[in-house]
Each structure stands twice: as structure tokens, then as C-alpha cells.
Amino acid sequence: MDLDYRTRMRDGCIPPELVARLVELGHAGEVELQAGRGEWFCALHLARDLAGQDRQEEALAVLAPFVATGWWVAAETVAGLLDGWGRAEEAVALTRPYASGVGLSFVARLLARHGRGEEAFDLLVPHIAGWVAAEALVDVAEVVGRDEEAAVLLTARLETPGRSEWGRPRVEPDNAVELLAAIRERQGRVDEAVALLHTADVPPGVLADLLARHDRVEELRAYAATEVLGHATDRLAALLEERGDVEGAVGVYRQSLEGPGCDVRLSLAELLLRHGRGDEALEVLHALADGPGGTEDVVVYAVCGYHTDRGRPDEALAHLDRLKTRVGGEDWQCFGLRLRLMARCGLLDEAVDLARTDAPEREPWFAVMTVAAILADAGRTEEALAVLERDAPDLVRDRATLLIELGRVKEAVALLQAPVPQPTWPEPDGPVDEPPF
């Protein structure tokens, strides 16, 4: 199976969280063995451990077989180690062949850090249409003092937009406005940066952060009054909270609730909780829960989380009971939450029985996962494993995790390394000019 696919999808390999768990449980020898057998995350853990002991050549030897495959991730990792050890020329030599492709921005930044910024800048210019390369170009421009040249290049891209594959005009790179604003900001031309972001289709958090960085509170307040997604409101409240003006932050949220924007009551409740105002937070949460959006998962989890964090899971269960009556049923997410709350209330066996007899039919696998999780949390690991093996054998990582906890490491490794078929996608019969959805 392709190494890159395995590591990206965490299929057919030992994932990093289980490598760490193996080491925690005293199975470092197994990790070292598997590193020599081509397990990337095992090799990565071992190499970092050796590097931490200043055993540089041994660390490089562990990763060398992966680098030899031509895999960029391995080359990037080794180059990072070499750079950290002061062996920059070796890092450049290793990664320079990748500069025409996936390694472009890494190589450029590496060159710039080590006195070859002009070379890095010129390397990036032909690729400015790509957002990653453009971002690297702006970073390198700061190092070599070529901010204005980078700004001219980005301005030209804004004035001559390309076209998307579906025929609509589109600026390439799509982060050109943000990057140009970043250059103007560090040149001290903040008004220009603000004007750019005001007139362009950029994530609202970008402008809000800029205004906050320069203490332009009234402008941020005005922006928050019109920005309907709530990002500017959150940033303004955070700025006031950082200054110690908690009442001002609370007022920002309360004022936002009177406008047409998104509902910010969850953010308000979190702010109140951070400052020990639990009764006010609960009042806000209950008002939210009783409103039209009270059945949304994020609201349900917030209300139940408030009660369980205070050692009152029975009150969280009572809230789920009221919600179930209100909507005439219970979806699989609320059902799973109910099972976990029951377990916290000492009703583990009852929760298991309920899951087996009353699981929502649409998502039976979720009930199986939840039963296994609550059994494992209660120390009944053998039972949890038996549930998965009987009812959800495809949940390989969950089964392997339990095997590791039981000390059955070889079985877990064999299970994780079992081949997983990669998906294949049919080739289109002709040109594709419609979005893939």
C-alpha cells in the first residue's frame, strides 16, 4: 500500500496516538521493531527520541529508508532535523530537488533563513498564482527587504484575475488581498490595509484581527455591528476581556443579540463561566435551549456540559428528557450523550442494556461505539473488545486500542497492518465543467 496514503488516512499502519500509547505502556521495543519494518510513525517517534539524546546519525539512519523512496514528508522531516542541528547546507541539498513541486515553500523559507533570501524570492515569483507560494513569497520579501516588489506582483494579480474551472472570474492566488494587506500593515500603511480588507471578499476574522492589533476599537465596534457571522463581535469581546473590561465584553455580546447577526449566546455563556458567573451563564444557556435553536447539537452539548462539569450529570439527563419530550424523539448524538451520562451517574449496566435494546436504527454503529467506550471507561476492557469484535469488526483502530490496553500488542499490530483497499475513482468520459457535487 502507498506510504503517503497510509499515513494520510491512518489506514494499514500504526497511527501516532497508538505509537505514543505503546511507549507509555512500556512497549518501546515493539515501536523500534516496527520502525525497522517500515512503520513511519514508529520511525518518526524513534528518530525524535534519538535526536533528543543528541544521537544525530542514528536518528538519520532510522529515517533514511523513507527518504530513499523519494517521499516528500520524509525529506521534509529530515531537513527539519538537520536545520535544527545547524546543518543547513545538508538540509538545502536534500530538499532542493523538491523545489519544483511540493517542497517549494519549504525550500524557499529554508534558503531565506540562511542568507539566501534573494534566491528564495526569485524561486517563488513564477509560482505566485498559488496561495502557498504567494504566502511564502510575502514572508521571504520581509527578510530580504523586497516588500514593495511583492506588493506590485500581488496588485497585478488583483488587476488581472484568472478564471476558475467553472468559468467565473477569480483572483489567483485567492489570498492575494490578505497578503497585500499584510505587506501594507508592516510598512506602517495601516489605513490602506484596512481599506483593502473592507472592499474585498476575505474572511471577516482577518479584518477584525487587524483592527484589534492596532487598537482601533471604535472601528472594530462598528464592524462588529454589521458583520453577521459574529467573528468581529468575538474579537472585540476578546480584546476588551484582555484589557480587564469584562463588563464591556459582556455588553458587546448582549448588544449583538439585539441585532440581525448570528446568535452569540454560547460565546456569552463561555465568557461568563470564565469569570465565575455561573448563574448568569446558566440563565443564558437555558434561554438558548428553550428557543428555536435549542435542539441543535452544540446547544445540547453546552447545557449538558455545564451540568456535568459541576458534578451534576443527573441534571444533564433531565435536560435530555425534556428535550426528548419536546421534539418527540431523540437523534443518535443525543442518544449517545444519554448513554455516557447514565454511566457517569452509576447506571452503566442500564446504559448498556438501553443501547442494545433501544438504539436509533439509523446509526446502530454509533451505539456499538458508545457501549464499547463506556465499558472501557469503566475498566471493563474485555467486554468492550467483545462488543466491537461481534458488532463492529470494521472499527479496526478502536479494536486495536483495546488490544493494546489489554497488553495484546502483537494482535493489535497485526490488526492495524492488515491491508486496506484504496478507493479507486472512475475516469470521466469527457471534459468536466460542473462542480463535483
C-alpha positions in Angstrom: 0.0 0.0 0.0 1.2 3.5 -0.8 3.1 5.0 2.1 1.7 8.5 1.6 -1.9 7.2 1.5 -1.4 5.1 4.6 0.0 7.9 6.7 -2.6 10.5 5.5 -5.6 8.2 6.0 -4.1 6.3 9.0 -5.1 3.0 7.4 -2.9 -0.1 7.3 -0.4 1.4 9.8 0.1 2.2 13.4 -1.2 5.7 13.9 0.8 8.2 16.0 -1.6 8.2 19.0 -1.2 4.4 19.4 2.6 4.7 18.9 2.6 7.1 21.9 0.4 4.7 23.9 2.6 1.8 23.2 5.6 3.7 24.6 3.6 4.8 27.6 2.8 1.2 28.4 6.4 0.1 28.2 6.4 -1.3 24.6 9.1 0.9 23.2 10.9 -2.3 21.9 7.9 -3.0 19.7 7.9 0.5 18.4 11.6 0.2 17.5 11.0 -3.2 15.8 8.1 -1.8 13.7 10.1 1.3 12.8 12.6 -1.1 11.1 9.7 -2.7 9.3 8.5 0.4 7.5 6.1 1.9 10.1 6.5 5.6 9.5 5.0 6.9 12.8 7.1 4.4 14.8 10.2 5.5 12.9 9.3 9.2 13.5 8.9 8.6 17.2 12.2 6.7 17.4 14.1 9.3 15.4 12.8 12.2 17.5 13.7 10.3 20.7 17.3 9.7 19.4 17.6 13.3 18.3 16.6 14.4 21.8 19.5 12.3 23.1 21.8 14.1 20.6 22.3 10.8 18.6 22.0 12.6 15.3 23.4 10.0 12.9 21.3 7.2 14.5 18.2 9.3 14.1 19.0 10.0 10.4 19.7 6.3 9.9 16.2 5.4 11.1 14.6 7.8 8.6 16.9 7.1 5.7 14.9 4.2 4.1 11.9 6.5 4.0 13.8 9.4 2.4 15.2 6.9 -0.2 11.7 6.3 -1.5 11.5 9.9 -2.6 8.6 10.7 -0.3 8.5 14.4 0.4 7.2 14.1 4.0 10.3 12.1 5.0 12.6 14.5 3.3 11.0 17.5 4.9 11.2 15.8 8.3 14.9 15.0 8.0 15.6 18.5 6.6 13.9 20.0 9.7 16.2 17.9 11.9 19.3 18.9 10.0 18.3 22.6 10.1 17.7 22.4 13.8 21.2 20.9 14.3 22.8 23.7 12.4 23.4 21.6 9.3 21.5 23.9 6.9 23.5 23.2 3.8 22.7 19.5 4.1 19.0 20.4 4.6 19.0 22.5 1.4 20.8 19.8 -0.6 18.3 17.2 0.5 15.2 19.3 -0.3 16.3 21.4 -3.3 15.2 18.7 -5.8 11.6 19.1 -4.5 11.5 22.8 -5.0 9.8 22.5 -8.4 6.8 20.8 -6.7 5.5 20.1 -3.3 8.6 21.4 -1.4 8.7 24.8 -3.0 7.6 26.9 0.0 9.7 24.9 2.5 12.8 25.2 0.4 12.3 28.9 -0.1 11.9 29.6 3.6 14.9 27.5 4.4 17.0 29.4 1.9 15.8 32.7 3.3 16.6 31.8 6.9 20.2 31.0 5.9 21.2 34.1 3.9 19.9 33.1 0.5 16.8 35.2 0.5 17.3 36.7 -2.9 17.5 33.2 -4.4 14.3 32.2 -2.5 12.4 35.2 -3.7 13.3 34.6 -7.3 12.4 30.9 -6.9 8.9 31.8 -5.8 8.0 34.6 -8.2 6.9 32.3 -11.1 4.6 30.4 -8.8 2.8 33.4 -7.2 -0.6 32.2 -8.6 -0.6 29.5 -5.9 -1.7 30.6 -2.5 1.0 28.7 -0.6 3.8 30.1 -2.8 2.4 33.6 -2.5 2.3 33.3 1.3 5.9 32.2 1.3 6.9 35.0 -1.1 5.5 37.6 1.3 7.4 36.0 4.2 10.6 36.0 2.2 10.1 39.6 1.0 10.2 40.8 4.6 13.5 39.0 5.1 15.2 40.5 2.0 13.5 43.9 2.0 11.6 43.4 -1.2 8.1 44.2 0.3 7.2 46.7 -2.4 8.2 44.4 -5.2 6.0 41.7 -3.7 3.2 44.2 -3.4 3.5 45.2 -7.1 3.3 41.5 -8.0 0.2 40.9 -5.9 -1.5 44.1 -7.2 -1.0 42.9 -10.7 -2.7 39.6 -9.8 -5.7 41.6 -8.4 -6.0 43.7 -11.6 -5.9 40.7 -13.9 -7.9 37.9 -12.3 -7.8 34.5 -13.8 -10.8 32.2 -14.3 -12.0 29.3 -12.3 -12.6 26.0 -13.9 -16.3 26.7 -13.9 -16.0 29.9 -15.9 -16.3 32.5 -13.1 -13.7 35.3 -12.6 -11.4 34.5 -9.7 -8.2 36.1 -8.3 -5.2 33.8 -8.2 -3.9 33.5 -5.6 -7.2 33.7 -3.7 -5.3 35.1 -0.6 -3.8 38.0 -2.7 -5.8 40.7 -0.8 -4.9 39.4 2.6 -1.2 39.1 1.7 -1.2 42.6 0.2 -2.8 44.0 3.3 -0.2 42.2 5.4 2.6 44.0 3.5 0.9 47.3 3.9 0.4 46.7 7.6 4.1 46.0 8.2 5.0 49.0 6.1 3.0 51.1 8.6 0.3 51.8 6.0 -2.5 50.5 8.2 -5.2 52.7 6.7 -4.5 51.2 3.3 -4.6 47.7 4.7 -7.9 48.3 6.4 -9.4 49.8 3.2 -8.2 46.7 1.2 -9.8 44.3 3.6 -13.1 46.3 3.7 -13.5 46.2 0.0 -12.6 42.5 -0.6 -14.2 39.2 0.0 -11.9 37.9 2.8 -12.7 36.0 5.9 -14.1 38.6 8.4 -11.7 37.5 11.1 -8.8 38.9 9.1 -10.1 42.5 9.3 -11.2 42.1 12.9 -7.7 40.9 13.9 -6.1 43.8 12.1 -8.3 46.4 13.8 -7.7 44.7 17.2 -3.9 44.6 16.7 -3.9 48.4 16.2 -6.2 49.2 19.0 -8.8 50.6 16.6 -11.6 49.8 19.0 -14.3 52.0 17.6 -13.8 50.8 14.1 -13.9 47.3 15.3 -17.1 48.1 17.2 -18.7 49.5 14.0 -17.5 46.5 12.0 -19.0 44.1 14.6 -22.4 45.8 14.2 -22.5 44.9 10.5 -20.5 41.6 10.3 -23.3 39.0 10.6 -21.1 35.9 11.2 -20.0 37.1 14.7 -16.2 37.0 14.2 -15.8 40.7 14.7 -18.0 40.5 17.8 -15.9 37.7 19.3 -12.7 39.6 18.5 -14.0 42.8 20.1 -15.2 41.0 23.2 -11.8 39.2 23.5 -9.9 42.5 23.2 -12.0 44.0 26.0 -11.6 40.9 28.1 -7.8 41.0 27.7 -7.9 44.6 29.0 -9.8 43.5 32.1 -13.1 45.1 30.9 -15.3 42.1 31.4 -18.5 44.1 31.6 -17.6 45.8 28.3 -17.2 42.3 26.7 -20.5 41.1 28.2 -22.1 44.3 26.8 -20.7 43.6 23.3 -22.4 40.2 23.3 -25.7 41.5 24.7 -25.8 44.3 22.2 -25.1 41.8 19.4 -28.1 39.8 20.4 -30.3 42.8 19.6 -29.1 42.9 16.0 -29.6 40.7 12.9 -26.4 38.8 13.2 -25.7 35.2 14.4 -26.7 34.1 17.9 -23.7 34.7 20.2 -25.3 33.4 23.4 -22.9 30.4 23.6 -19.9 32.8 23.4 -21.5 35.0 26.1 -22.1 32.0 28.4 -18.5 30.9 28.0 -17.3 34.4 28.9 -19.5 34.4 32.0 -18.2 31.0 33.0 -14.6 32.1 32.7 -15.2 34.8 35.2 -17.1 32.7 37.8 -20.6 33.9 36.9 -22.1 30.5 36.6 -25.7 31.5 37.5 -25.8 34.1 34.7 -24.2 31.7 32.3 -26.9 29.1 33.1 -29.6 31.6 32.6 -28.2 32.4 29.1 -27.9 28.7 28.2 -31.5 27.9 29.3 -32.8 30.8 27.3 -30.9 29.5 24.3 -32.1 25.9 25.0 -35.7 27.0 25.2 -35.6 28.9 22.0 -35.9 27.8 18.3 -32.3 26.7 18.1 -32.3 24.8 21.4 -32.4 21.4 19.7 -29.1 22.0 17.9 -26.3 19.6 19.0 -23.9 22.4 20.0 -26.6 23.8 22.4 -27.5 20.5 23.9 -23.8 19.7 24.5 -23.2 23.1 26.1 -26.1 22.7 28.5 -25.2 19.2 29.4 -21.6 20.1 29.7 -22.4 22.9 32.1 -24.1 20.4 34.5 -21.6 17.6 34.2 -18.6 19.9 34.7 -20.2 20.7 38.0 -20.7 17.1 39.0 -24.4 17.1 38.3 -24.9 14.6 35.4 -28.4 13.8 36.7 -29.5 17.4 35.7 -28.0 16.9 32.3 -30.0 13.7 31.9 -33.1 15.7 33.0 -32.4 18.2 30.3 -32.2 15.4 27.7 -35.6 14.0 28.9 -37.2 17.4 28.5 -35.7 17.8 25.0 -36.9 14.3 24.0 -40.4 15.1 25.1 -40.2 18.5 23.3 -39.2 17.1 19.9 -40.9 13.7 20.2 -37.8 11.6 19.9 -34.0 11.5 20.2 -31.3 11.5 17.5 -28.3 9.3 17.7 -26.0 12.0 19.0 -28.3 12.8 21.9 -28.8 9.1 22.5 -25.0 8.6 22.7 -24.7 11.5 25.1 -27.5 10.0 27.2 -25.6 6.7 27.5 -22.4 8.4 28.6 -24.3 10.5 31.2 -26.0 7.4 32.6 -22.6 5.8 33.0 -21.4 8.8 34.9 -24.5 8.5 37.2 -23.5 4.9 38.1 -26.0 3.4 35.7 -23.5 1.6 33.5 -25.4 -1.7 33.1 -28.6 0.2 32.5 -26.9 2.2 29.8 -25.5 -0.9 28.1 -29.0 -2.6 28.1 -30.6 0.6 26.7 -28.1 0.8 23.9 -28.7 -2.8 22.9 -32.4 -2.6 23.0 -33.3 1.0 22.1 -30.5 2.2 19.7 -31.7 4.6 17.0 -31.9 2.3 13.9 -30.4 4.9 11.6 -26.9 4.7 13.2 -26.6 1.4 15.0 -22.8 1.6 14.7 -22.7 4.6 17.0 -24.5 2.7 19.7 -21.9 0.0 19.5 -19.0 2.5 19.7 -20.7 4.2 22.7 -21.2 0.9 24.5 -17.6 -0.1 24.0 -16.4 3.4 25.1 -18.4 3.4 28.4 -17.4 -0.2 29.1 -13.7 0.6 28.6 -14.0 3.8 30.7 -15.4 1.6 33.5 -12.4 -0.7 33.3 -14.4 -3.5 31.6 -12.0 -3.6 28.6 -12.5 -7.3 27.7 -16.2 -6.7 27.4 -15.7 -3.6 25.3 -13.5 -5.5 22.9 -16.0 -8.3 22.7 -18.7 -5.8 21.8 -16.6 -4.4 18.9 -15.5 -7.8 17.6 -19.0 -9.0 17.5 -21.0 -6.0 16.3 -18.4 -3.6 14.6 -15.4 -5.6 13.4 -14.6 -2.8 10.8 -13.7 -0.4 13.6 -10.1 -1.6 13.4 -8.4 1.3 15.3 -10.9 1.1 18.2 -10.3 -2.7 18.5 -6.5 -2.2 18.3 -6.6 0.4 21.0 -8.4 -2.0 23.4 -6.0 -4.8 22.5 -3.1 -2.6 23.4 -4.7 -1.7 26.7 -5.0 -5.4 27.4 -1.3 -6.0 26.6 -2.1 -8.0 23.4 0.3 -5.9 21.4 1.2 -8.3 18.6 -2.5 -8.9 17.8 -3.1 -5.1 17.8 -0.2 -4.5 15.4 -1.3 -7.3 13.1 -4.8 -5.9 13.0 -3.6 -2.4 12.2 -1.3 -3.5 9.5 -3.9 -5.6 7.7 -4.2 -4.3 4.1 -7.0 -1.8 3.5 -8.1 -1.4 -0.2 -7.6 2.1 -1.5 -10.5 3.7 -3.2 -10.5 4.0 -7.0 -12.3 6.7 -8.9 -13.6 6.2 -12.4 -12.2 8.5 -15.1 -14.7 11.0 -16.5 -15.9 10.2 -20.1 -15.2 13.8 -21.2 -14.4 17.3 -20.0 -15.8 18.1 -16.6 -17.2 21.6 -16.3 -19.6 21.2 -13.3 -18.7 21.2 -9.6 -18.3 17.8 -8.2 -21.4 17.9 -6.0 
